[in-house]
Amino acid sequence: MTSTFLLLQLDSEGAPYAEIAEILEDLGFRPETEGYDFRYDWGRPVTIAETLGFADRIQEALRGKRIGFRIESSED
């Protein structure tokens, strides 16, 4: 099964963290405590194209919020 992890880079001039967390939770992410800020559990193996498409959705959802992110997906 695939999991996608996000590590956020906040900007002091950007959107509040609570707003960012709400946006990401609406996309299906859950808070993570093991070295990342959020985790998305796909519940199945996914293709590279699917993860890239999901990254595009994340980028669009965060557009204008002045926040950077690092995305990483791995198989469990």
C-alpha positions, 0 to 999 in steps of 0.5 A: 500500500502507498502512503504519501507524506508532506513536510511543510515549510511555513512562511511568516507572511503566509496563511495560518497553520490551522488554515493549511491543516484544514485544506490538507485534511479536506484532501484526505491527509491526516496529521503525522508525528514521525518526521512529517507533518501530514500523511495520506494513506492511499489504501492500495498501491498507486502509480507514479502518474497518480502521485504526480497528479495528486501533487498537482492537486496539493499545489493547486489547493495551497496556491497563494497561501505562501507555504512550501512543501516537500512530498514523498510517497512510499510503499508499506 
